[in-house]
Amino acid sequence: MPDGSSPDLLIVGAGPAGIGAALEASEAGLSVMLLDENAAPGGRIWQALERRGAKDADEDAALAAIARLRASPVDARYGATVWAIEPDLQVYALQQGRAFMVRPRTILLATGTTERPMPIIGWTLPGVMTVGAAQIALKTGGLLPDGQTWLAGQGPLMLLYANQVLDAGGKVAGVIDLSPRYAALAAAGRLSLSALPDLRKGLAWRQRLKDAGVRWIRASGVRADGDGALRSVTFTTDQGPRTVSADTLLLHDGVIPSIQMSRAVGCVHEWSAAQHCWRPVTDDWGVSSVPGILIAGDAAGIGGADVAMLSGRIAVLGLLGRQQQAVDLRARRKQRLAVRPFLDATFPPLRLTPEDATLVCRCEEVTAGAIRAAARAGCPGINQLKAYTRCGMGPCQGRTCGPIALDVLAAATGVAHARMEPLRTRFPIKPVKVGALTDA
């Protein structure tokens, strides 16, 4: 297998955390390799930013960081997929159809987030997708949804994306707000001064939608209907069921850490009740339970772009033993994280109860009803569910179905999420063609 490079630090993921870590390490004199599946640096939050151009001060700073990365001696490889990490830290990756191996001294995982799936009847219909996927299409290709477009779910990304569509000249028919009615009121007690800028930004986004005539409907029990493609969306308001015609339905229920790689490499994980997801256990410097493996940014817990970039830099300073130099960075990270209790309380996960007919595992076509039947048959946990139903055994290895299946199984068995073992992931975590392994 070609390559065999031996950098001091290998970083997986070129989002804010990966960029921050790469710059800090490179400027300290370490040899750094940076691998990312995308065609350019930026991750999801800054995706295609070099092509799109900055629209505010935050994006100006992001572009400056990307420019510094481009000009640095970092060995950055884009379109590169890491598919395995051995216990001795040998890393196997794939780029342009060819596999290669790297032997770094230390690995930093900066793999970012995954959208929390939102299982409803009809969510697999053509015309139904996630808000995050639609945003990627907008950022990378300038693609806007056509016809009657509805957004459903909860979370600030819905507000942001709807405003981005308006900025690009598109239209949004309406937003179906499924968040708990009194969540914002309950969150007021957690409002800190550091949260005020985020609150003002959110209120401005909401006002912009109102001024543009975008309908905002508080509802529950949403479903998508259509014969071969989306035709309508039905939801329940205080006045009862309501159906609207729809060409596109975009779903969103927040984001969670992307833990497939940290699980596969054997890192210990813990259940986060606030964010309703599993997250890797790390110390304040990003050190995981596996020697040689650091984790930074949203992959270690949702904090946002600013926190992610700071975390990447802090992890490298900890690796170098320069903790004193990180005092200011750690103080800034703490300040930025002060808004999280407010955001978590304002946008709690929906905790939907899928109907029995709702498809949970799209790869293996396993329904919520089949998972409940497995629970009645004695299935004790999410990993054993694979043997009962094949749920989680498809190409995505549980990226989509894992969180849903865990919710359904926990409710059916009466066992708390924290008492269940997280879904085990095995390498290769992405499909790899045999030809790529033999073409050496």
PANUTOR-365374 format. One record per residue: residue in three letters; x, y, z of N, C-alpha, C in turn. Coordinates in steps of 0.02 Angstrom, whole numbers, plus 32768, in hexadecimal, padded with zeros to 4 digits. Layout:
residues N
ALAXYZXYZXYZ...
***
This chain:
residues 440
MET802B7FC58000800080008000802D803E8000PRO8022806E7FD2804F80A77FCB804D80D78005ASP807B810780038084813E803380AD8128806FGLY808D811A80A880B3810980E480D181448107SER80B4817F80FE80CD81BB812180C881B3816CSER80F381D7819080F481D381D980F4821981F8PRO80BC823D81F380BA8281820F80B6827F825BASP80C982B6827A80C182BB82C3807882B882D6LEU804D82D882AE800682DD82BE7FDD82D2827FLEU7FAE82A582837F7D829A824D7F3A82B48265ILE7F1C82E082407EDB82FC82517EA782E38220VAL7E7082C9823A7E3982B182107E0182E58214GLY7DF7830981DE7DC2833C81DC7DDE838281D6ALA7DCA83A681A17DE483E981947DAF841E81A0GLY7D87841581D57D59844881EB7D7D8478821APRO7D5884A182407D7884D1826E7DA984B0829FALA7D96847782BD7DC3845782ED7E03843E82CBGLY7DFB841E82917E358404826E7E63843B8255ILE7E458472823C7E6E84AA82257E9384CA825FGLY7E7084D682977E9184F382D17ECA84C982E9ALA7EC1848782EC7EF5845A83037F2F845982D2ALA7F20845782917F558453825E7F8184918260LEU7F6284CC82677F89850A82687FB4850D82A7GLU7F9784FC82E17FBD84FF831F7FF884CE831EALA7FEC849283058021845F83038057847182D1SER8043848982978073849A8263809F84D4827AGLU80818507829980A7854182AF80D6852F82E8ALA80C784F7830B80F384DF8340812B84B38326GLY812B84A682E58161848082C78152843682BELEU8115841F82CC810483D982C280F583CC8278SER81058390826280F0837C821F80A783648224VAL807C837F81F98034837581FE8018835C81BCMET7FEE832881C07FC6831381877F7D831D8199LEU7F578339816A7F10834781757EE88324813ELEU7EB982F981527E9182D381237E4782E7812AASP7E2682F380F17DDF830580F37DBD82EA80B4GLU7D7E82D480BD7D5982B780857D4382EB8052ASN7D3D832A80677D24835D803A7D5B8374800AALA7D46839A7FD77D7583AF7FA47D9F83EB7FB9ALA7D8C840B7FF17DB0844680087DA7844C8054PRO7DD1847380757DCB847A80BE7D8E84A380D1GLY7D79849B81107D4184C2812A7D0E849A8151GLY7D0B845781457CD9842F81677C9484448151ARG7C61843081777C1D844181657C0E848C816FILE7C2784A881A57C1584ED81B67C33851E8185TRP7C718510816E7C92853E813F7C97851E80F9GLN7C6A84F280E97C6F84CC80AA7C6B84FB806EALA7C9A84F2803F7C9D851980017CA28564800ELEU7CBD857780487CC085BE80597CEF85E4802BGLU7D2585C480157D5385E57FE87D3185F97FA6ARG7D0485CE7F8F7CE085DD7F517CA7860E7F5DARG7C8486077F957C4986307FA37C5C86777FB8GLY7C93867E7FDC7CA686BF7FF67C8686CD8039ALA7CA686F780617C8E870780A47C56873A80A1LYS7C25873280D07BED876180D47BEA87858116ASP7C16877381457C17879681857C5C878F81A4ALA7C6587AD81DF7CA787AD81FF7CBD87678211ASP7C8E873C82277CA186F782397CBD86D281FCGLU7C9D86DB81C27CB486B881867CF586D7816CASP7CFF871981787D40873781677D788716818DALA7D6C870B81CF7D9F86EA81F87DA986A281E2ALA7D73868081CF7D79863B81B87DA286388177LEU7D95866681497DBB8667810B7E0586758117ALA7E13869F81487E5986AE81597E7C866F8174ALA7E578649819D7E74860B81B87E8085D88180ILE7E5185D381527E5A85A4811A7E9585B980EEALA7E9C85FB80E47ED5861380BC7F17860380DEARG7F19860A81207F5685F781467F6485AD813ELEU7F308585813F7F3A853D81367F56852E80F1ARG7F3A854E80BF7F528543807A7F9B85568073ALA7FB0858980977FF585A180918026857D80BFSER800C855280EB80368530811C805684F280FEPRO808884D5812180A784978109807E84588119VAL804184608133801784268143800A83FD8104ASP801483BB81088005838D80D17FBA838080D2ALA7F9583AC80B17F4C83A780B07F3483808073ARG7F0D834D807F7EF5832280497EA88321804BTYR7E8A833B80177E41833F80147E2683087FE7GLY7DE682F97FEF7DCA82BF7FCD7DE7827F7FE8ALA7DFE828080267E1F824680457DF4822B807ETHR7DE581EB807A7DB981CB80AB7DE2819B80D7VAL7DE181A781187E01817981487DCF81408154TRP7DE5810281487DB780CB81507DCC80998186ALA7E0880A181A27E1D807581D87E57809381FFILE7E58808682407E908098826C7EA1805C8296GLU7EDF804582917EF5800A82B77F07801E82FFPRO7F097FED832D7F1D7FFC83727F61801D8378ASP7F8F800E83497FD1802E834C7FD280718329LEU7F96808C831A7F8C80CD82FB7F9D80CF82B1GLN7FA5809682917FAA809682487F6680AA822CVAL7F6780DA81FE7F2980F581E27F2580E28198TYR7EEC80CA81847EE080B7813E7EAC80E68120ALA7EBC810180E57E90813280C67E8B8124807BLEU7E5B8146805D7E4D813D80167E4881817FF6GLN7E6C818B7FBE7E6881CA7F997E6C81BC7F4FGLN7E3C81D57F2A7E3981CB7EE17E3E81827ECFGLY7E1B81587EF67E1981127EE57E5580E97EFAARG7E8681087F1A7EC380E57F2F7EC980E77F7BALA7EDA80AF7F987EE280AA7FE07F2B80BC7FF3PHE7F3380D9802D7F7780E780467F7680E28092MET7FB280DA80AF7FB980D080F67FE681078113VAL7FD5811C81507FFC81508173800C813681B9ARG8047814681D2805C81308215806B816E8240PRO803981908258804581CC8280805781BB82C8ARG807581EB82EA808381E38331804481EE835BTHR801B821E83447FDD822E83677FA6823B8334ILE7F68822A83467F2F8236831A7EFE8264833ELEU7EE68296831A7EB282C283357E7382BA830ALEU7E3D82A383287DFE829B83057DD682DC830BALA7DC782F982D27D9F833782CF7D67832B829CTHR7D3F82F882A97D0F82DF82787CCC8302827AGLY7CC3833282A77C87835C82A57C48833982BATHR7C11834A82987BCF833582AE7BAA830C8278THR7B7482EE828F7B4482CC82647AFF82E88276GLU7AD582F482447A91830A82557A6C82D28278ARG7A4A82E482AE7A2082B382D079E682A082A2PRO79DD8261829379A7824E82667962825D8285MET79328269825A78EE827B827178BD824C824FPRO78AF8213826D788581E0824D783A81F18250ILE781D81FC821777D58206821277BB81DA81D9ILE777B81CF81D8775D81AC819F776C81D48160GLY778981B3812E779781D480EE77DA81F680E9TRP780681ED811B784682118118787581F580E4THR786481BC80C5788E81A08090787481B1804BLEU783D81D78046782281EA8006785182197FE0PRO785682137F9E787982467F787858828A7F84GLY788182BC7F90786782FE7FA2786F830D7FEBVAL787F82DA8013788B82E4805B78D582DA8068MET78F4830A8089793B8305809A7947832E80D9THR7984833180F079938357812C79A5839F811AVAL799E83CB814B79B28410814079FD84148133GLY7A2383EC81587A6B83EC814E7A7F83D98108ALA7A5F83A780EB7A6E839280A77A5C83C98075ALA7A2383EA80817A0F842180557A41845B805AGLN7A5B846780967A8B849D809E7ACC848D807AILE7AE1844D807B7B1D843A80567B138447800CALA7AD884367FF17ACA84427FAA7ACB848C7F9ALEU7AB484B57FC97AB484FD7FBF7AFC85197FC0LYS7B2385027FF17B68851B7FF87B9585057FBETHR7B9084C67FAB7BBE84AB7F7A7BA984B67F32GLY7B6884B97F267B5084BF7EE17B2084F87ED5GLY7B10851F7F097AE085557F007A9A853C7EF2LEU7A8B84FD7F067A4A84DF7EF67A1584F47F29LEU79DC850B7F1079A4851F7F3A796A84EF7F30PRO794384E27F64790884B87F5C78D584DA7F30ASP78B084B27F0A788084CC7EDA783984BF7EF2GLY780B84E97EE177C584DE7EF177B584ED7F3AGLN778484C97F55776E84D37F99779E84AF7FC9THR77C784D57FEB77FA84B8801877E884C68060TRP77E48491808777D5849680CE7810847B80F7LEU781D849A8130784E848281607828846B819EALA783E843381BB781D841981F6785183FF8228GLY7846840E8267787283F5829B7881842B82CEGLN78BF842D82E478D4845E8317791E846C830FGLY793384A4832A797B84B4832A798B84F28303PRO79C28514831579D5855282F379E8854982AALEU79FC850D82967A0E8503825079D3850F8221MET799685018239795B850E820F795585598201LEU795E85828235795C85CA822C799385E381FDLEU79D085CA82097A0985DF81E079FE85CD8197TYR79EC858E818A79E48578814579AC859E8121ALA797385A88143793C85CC8124795286138110ASN797A8634813B79938676812A79C6867380F1GLN79EF863E80EF7A1E863680B779FA862D8075VAL79C186098076799986018039797F86448022LEU7966866C8050794D86AF803E798686DA8022ASP79C186D6804279FB86FC802A7A0D86EA7FE2ALA7A0386AA7FD17A1586927F8E79DD869C7F5BGLY79A786BC7F71797086C97F42793C86927F3FGLY793F86627F6D790E862C7F6D78D2863B7F99LYS78A5860A7F9E786886137FC5785D85D77FF3VAL783F85E6802C782C85B2805C77E285BB806BALA77BB858580637773858A806E7764859380B8GLY7788856D80E3777A8573812A77A885488153VAL77A78555819477CE852F81C5779D851081F6ILE77A284CD81FE777984A8822E77A3849D826BASP779784C5829E77BF84C482DC77A5848D830ALEU77CD845A831477B98421833E77D784248384SER77FB845A8394781A845E83D577E58463840CPRO77F5844B844977C5844F848077AE8497848AARG776E849F8498775084E1849A7772851184CBTYR778584F7850677A08523853977EB851B8542ALA780C84FF8510785584F5851578798537851CALA7867856884F3788A85A984F6787F85CB8539LEU784385C58555783585E38596785F85C285CCALA7864857F85CA788C855B85FB78D6856C85F5ALA78EB857A85B77932858985AB794585CD85C4ALA791485F985CE7923863E85E3794C86408623GLY793F8610864F7964860D868E79AD85FC8685ARG79C085E386497A0685D2863B7A278605860FLEU7A05863D86027A21867085D77A59869685FBSER7A92869885DB7ACB86BD85F67ADC86F685C7LEU7B06872485DE7B19875D85B47B3A87458573SER7B60870F85787B8286F6853C7B5286DA8509ALA7B1486CD851D7AE286B284EF7ABD86E884C9LEU7AC3872784E07A9C875C84C27AAA87678477PRO7AE9876484607AF4876C84187AD1873683EFASP7AD386F784077AB286C183E47A6686CB83E4LEU7A4C86E2841D7A0486EE842279EF872583F2ARG7A15875B83EF7A04879283C17A07877B8378LYS7A39875283697A3F873883257A03870D8313GLY79EE86E2834179B486B78334797486DF832BLEU796B87138354792F873D834E792F8762830CALA796A877882F5796E879B82B5795D876B827CTRP7975872D8280796486FB824C791886F0824AARG78FB86E9828578B386DD8288788B8718826CGLN78A08754827B787E878F8261788487948216ARG78BE878181FC78C9878281B3789887538191LEU788D871981AD785D86E9818F781687068191LYS7805872581C977C3874281D077B88779819CASP77EB87A4819377E687DB816377E087C0811BALA77FE8785810F77FB876880CB77BB874080C0GLY7790873D80F27750871980EA775686CE80F2VAL778C86B681107794866E811C7768865B8158ARG773C862B814E770F86158183773685EF81B9TRP772685FE81F8774585DB8231770D85BA8258ILE770C8578825876D48553827576EE852582ACARG76D5852E82E876E68501831F76BA84C4831AALA76D88489831976B2844C830D76D4840F832BSER76B683D6831E76D28395833476BA83608304GLY76D68324830A76BD82EB82E476C282F28299VAL76F9830D827F76FF83188237770982D58212ARG76EF82D281D576FA829881A976FD82B18161ALA771E828A81367724829A80EF76FC826680C8ASP76D8827C809676AF824F806D76BB825B8023GLY76B282267FFD76B9822B7FB576BD81E67F95ASP76AF81E27F5576B281A37F3076F181A47F04GLY772781897F1F776681897EFA778F81C77F03ALA777281FC7F1D7796823B7F2A776B82647F5ALEU778A82937F7B776782BD7FAB773182E57F88ARG76F582E67FA676BE830E7F8C76A1833C7FC1SER76A2832680007684834F803576A483408078VAL769B836E80A776B3836780EB76788372811ATHR766F8345814A7639834A817B7656835281C0PHE763B838081E77652838B822B7616839E8256THR7621839E829775EB83AB82C675F883ED82EBTHR75C8841A82E775CB8459830C759784588344ASP7592848E836875608493839E7519848C8382GLN7511849E834274CF849A832374C284568304GLY74F38429830674EA83E682EB751883D982B0PRO750F83A0828D753A838F8255753483C1821BARG756B83CB81F9756C83F981C0759A83DC818BTHR758783E2814C75AF83C8811575BE840080E4VAL75FC840480CF76118436809E763484128064SER762D842D8028765184117FEF769B84217FF5ALA76C583F47FDE770E83FD7FE6773383DA7FAEASP776783FC7F95779583DD7F6577D583C67F86THR77E783E97FBD782483D97FE2781583E0802CLEU782C83AF8053782883B3809C786E83A980B8LEU788583D880DF78C783D580FC78C183CC8147LEU78DE8396816178D7838481A87917839481CEHIS790E83A5820E794983B38238793883AB8281ASP7964838782A5795D837E82ED79A083868310GLY79C683B982FB7A0683C6831A7A3E83998300VAL7A7A83A1831C7AB4837A83077AD283598344ILE7AF6832283377B1882FC836C7B5F82ED8356PRO7B8C82DE83857BD182CF83727BD582938343SER7C01829783137C0E825F82E67C4082318309ILE7C2781F883217C5181CD834C7C64818A832CGLN7C55818182EC7C64814082CD7CAE812E82D3MET7CDA815E82C77D21815082C97D3A81478310SER7D228171833E7D39816B83837D1E812B83A3ARG7CE48114838E7CCA80D483A77CF3809A838AALA7D01809E834A7D258067832A7D6C805F8345VAL7D8B809683587DD0809283717DD1807E83BBGLY7D97807C83DB7D938062841F7D9080968457CYS7D8380D584467D7F8108847A7D4180FD84A7VAL7D49810B84E77D10810985157CE181438507HIS7C9F813585097C6D816884FC7C3D816D8538GLU7C1E81A8853F7BED81B285747BAD81D08556TRP7B7681C685797B3581E085627B2C8228857ASER7B1D8255854C7B10829A855D7AC582A48561ALA7AAB82AF859D7A6382B885A57A4D82FA8586ALA7A76832E858A7A64837085707A5C836F8525GLN7A8A834D85037A89834C84BA7A6C830A849EHIS7A5882DE84CB7A37829F84BA7A5E82798484CYS7A9C826984957AC7824584667B03822A848BTRP7B2781FC84697B6781E484837B9E8214846EARG7BCF821C84997C0A8244848A7C47822384A7PRO7C82822B84877CBF820C84A37CD4822F84E3VAL7CF0820885107D0A8224854E7D50823F8541THR7D598280854E7D9B829F85477DA782CC8583ASP7DE782DE858D7DF5830F85C07DF3835585A0ASP7E05838885C57E0183CC85AB7E3183DA8571TRP7E5F83AB85657E9083B485307E81838784F4GLY7E46836784F47E33833C84BD7E5082F784BFVAL7E7082E484F67E8F82A284FB7E58826E8507SER7E56823B84DD7E24820684E37E3F81CD850DSER7E17819985137E2B815E853A7E5C81328515VAL7E66813E84D47E95811684AC7ED6813D84A4PRO7F0E812084BA7F4E814384B47F5C8159846CGLY7F70819884647F8181B084217F4681CD83FBILE7F0A81CA84167ECF81E383F47EB482218419LEU7EB4825A83F77E958297840F7E5482A383E9ILE7E2482C484097DE582D483E87DD5831C83F7ALA7DC5834383C37DB8838A83CC7D7B83A083A5GLY7D5F83D883BA7D2683F583967CE583D283A5ASP7CB583D883787C7283BC83827C7383708387ALA7CA78350836F7CAB830783757CAF82F183BEALA7CC3831F83EA7CC7831084327C8C832D8459GLY7C5E834F84377C25836F84587C1583B08435ILE7BD583BD84297BC283F584007BD184388422GLY7BF7846283FE7C0984A3841A7C0884DB83E6GLY7C0A84C983A67C0B84FC83727C5085098356ALA7C53853083217C91853A82FB7CC7855C8325ASP7CB68590834A7CE985B383717D07858583A6VAL7CDC856183C97CF4853383FC7D1E84FC83DCALA7D0A84E483A27D2E84AE83817D7584C4836FMET7D7C84FF83537DBF8516833F7DEB8520837DLEU7DCF853C83B27DF5854383F07E0984FF840CSER7DDB84CE84087DEA848C84237E22846983FCGLY7E24847383BA7E5A845783937E9D847383A7ARG7EA084B483B27EDE84D483C77EF284BD840DILE7EC184BA843A7ECF84A5847F7EEA845E8481ALA7ECD843284587EE383EC84577F2D83E78443VAL7F41840F84127F87840E83FC7FB5842A8432LEU7FA1846084527FCB847B84887FD2844A84C1GLY7F9D842684D07FA283F285037FD183BA84EELEU7FCD83A784AE7FFA8373849480438389849ALEU805083C9848F809483E3849280AC83F384D9GLY807E83EC850A809083FC854E80948446855BARG8072846D8533807384B68539803184CF8557GLN801D84B1858D7FDC84C185AB7FD6850B85BFGLN800E852985D4800A856F85EA7FF7859D85B0GLN800C858A85737FFB85B485397FB185B08527ALA7F8E857F85447F48857485327F1885968563VAL7F3285B985947F0785D785C87ED2860585A8ASP7EE88631857C7EB9865F855C7E88863A852FLEU7EA18609850A7E7585E384DE7E4085BD8506ARG7E5485A1853E7E24857C85677DF085AA8585ALA7E0485E885977DD5861885B27DA3862D857CARG7DBB8636853F7D8E864885087D5E860F84F7ARG7D7785D284FA7D4C859884ED7D1585948522LYS7D28859D85617CF7859A85977CC185CF858EGLN7CD6860A85797CA58640856E7C75862E8536ARG7C8F861284FF7C64860184C67C3685C684D8LEU7C4C859A85037C23856185167BEC85748548ALA7BF085B085657BBE85C485967B7885C98579VAL7B7385CF85377B3185D385167B10858F850EARG7B37855985157B1C851785067AE185038532PRO7AE1850E85747AA684FB859B7A66851D8582PHE7A6C855C856D7A33858085527A1B85618510LEU7A4A855484E37A38853784A27A1C84F084AAASP7A3A84C884D67A22848484E079DB848384FCALA79CC84B48528798984B88545795684D48514THR796D850284E87940852184B7792F84F0847FPHE796084C7846C79568499843479638451844APRO793984368476794383F0848B793183C08453PRO79518386844F793F8355841D78F583448421LEU78D7833483E9788E832C83E6787682ED840AARG78A082BA840D788C827B842E784B825F8411LEU784A825A83CE780E824183AB780481F783BATHR77C681E183B677B6819A83BD779F81818378PRO77CB8162835177B9814E830E7781811A830FGLU7753812082E0771F80ED82D8774080AB82C2ASP771E807482CF773B803282BF774F802D8275ALA7729804E82497737804882017771807581EBTHR778A80A0821777C080CE8204780180A881F9LEU782080B481C07860809581B1789680B481DCVAL78BC808C81FF78F380A38229793680998206CYS7944805B81F47982804B81D1797480498186ARG798B807B8163797C8080811C79A5804E80F4CYS79E1803F810B7A0C800F80E779ED7FC980E5GLU79D37FB3811F79B97F6F8126796C7F6D812BGLU794C7FA7812379037FAD812278E47F8F8161VAL78FC7FA6819B78E27F9081DC78B57FC781F8THR78797FB4820C78497FE58226784D7FEB8272ALA782E801F828B782A802882D478047FEE82F3GLY77D17FD582D077AB7F9C82E977D67F5E82F0ALA78047F5382C178307F1982C478607F1E8300ILE78757F5A831078A17F64834A787A7F57838AARG783D7F6E838E78147F6183C978057F1683D1ALA77FC7EF4839977F27EAC839B78307E8883B5ALA786B7EA183A078AA7E8483B978B07E8E8404ALA789B7EC9841C789E7ED6846478717EA5848AARG78357E98846F78087E68848F78247E22848DALA784E7E14845C786C7DD1845578AA7DC98481GLY78BE7DFF84A478F67DFA84D279357E1D84BDCYS79347E45848879707E69847379857E9A84AAPRO79C27E9484C579D57EBD84FF79F67EFF84EEGLY7A107F0784B07A367F4484A27A3B7F528458ILE7A597F8C84497A5C7FA484047A8A7F7883DAASN7AC07F5E83F67AED7F3483CE7ACF7EEF83C1GLN7AAA7ED483F17A887E9483E77A507E9B83B4LEU7A377ED983AB7A017EE4837B7A157ED18334LYS7A567ED483267A6E7EC182E47A5C7E7882D5ALA7A647E4C83067A557E0582FC7A0A7DFA82F5TYR79E27E228319799A7E198317797B7E3582D6THR79967E6D82BD79747E8F828679A27EA5824CARG79E47EA282547A167EBD82267A187F098227CYS79F67F29825579F77F72825B7A3F7F88826AGLY7A597FB682447A9D7FCF824E7AD37FA98229MET7AC07F7782007AF27F4E81DE7AFB7F618195GLY7ADB7F97817F7AE27FAD813A7B207FD78130PRO7B277FF580F57B62801C80E57B6F80578114CYS7B3A807481317B4480AE815C7B5B809A81A2GLN7B58805A81B37B6D804081F47B4D8066822FGLY7B0E807882277AEA8097825E7AEF80E28262ARG7B10810382327B14814C82357ACF816C8237THR7AA18150820F7A5D816C820C7A2F814A823DCYS7A308108823E79FE80E582667A1180DD82B0GLY7A5180E382C07A6780D783047A4280FF8339PRO7A40814283337A1D8169836679D28159836BILE79B2814D8331796A813D8332795F80FA8354ALA798680C8833E797D808483597988808483A4LEU79B980AB83BC79C580AE8404798980CA8428ASP796B80FF840E7930811D842D78F780EB8430VAL78EA80C983F878B2809A83F578BE805F8424LEU78FC80458425790B800C844E7909801E8498ALA7923805884AA7923806E84F078DB80748509ALA78AF809184E0786A809984F47847805584FAALA7857802784CC78367FE684CB784D7FB98504THR788C7FBF851978A77F94854E78A37FB48593GLY789A7FF68594789A801985D478DF802385F1VAL7913801785C97959801F85DF7971806585C9ALA798E808985F779A680CD85E879DD80CB85B4HIS79E08100858B7A13810485577A5980FB8574ALA7A67811B85AC7AAA811A85CA7ABE80D585E0ARG7A8F80A885EB7A9E806586017AA9803485C7MET7A9D804C858A7AA98023854F7AED80338532GLU7B0D800085187B4D800B84F67B41802E84B4PRO7B6A806084A27B62808084617B6B804E8428LEU7B52805F83EE7B59803583B47BA2802C83A3ARG7BB87FEE839C7BFE7FDF838B7C087FE78340THR7C3E8008832E7C4F801282E87C8F7FEB82D9ARG7C927FD0829F7CCC7FA8828B7CEC7FC7824DPHE7D2F7FC3824A7D517FD7820D7D4A7FA281D8PRO7D457FB581987D457FF9817F7D03801D818CILE7D08805C81A27CCA808081B27CAA809D8173LYS7CCC809A813B7CAF80AD80FB7CBE807580C9PRO7C92806A80997C9F803580677CE080428040VAL7D06800D80377D45801180127D457FDA7FDDLYS7D567FED7F9F7D587FBC7F697D987F927F6EVAL7D927F527F5E7DCC7F267F607E037F3F7F31GLY7DEE7F5A7EF87E1E7F747EC87E4B7FAA7EE4ALA7E2E7FD37F117E5580087F2F7E8B7FEC7F5DLEU7E7D7FB47F7C7EAE7F957FAA7EE57F6F7F85THR7ED57F577F4A7F067F2F7F257F2E7F577EF3ASP7F187F947EE57F3A7FBE7EB57F747FE27ED6ALA7FA87FBF7EE57FE17FDD7F09801F7FDC7EDD
***
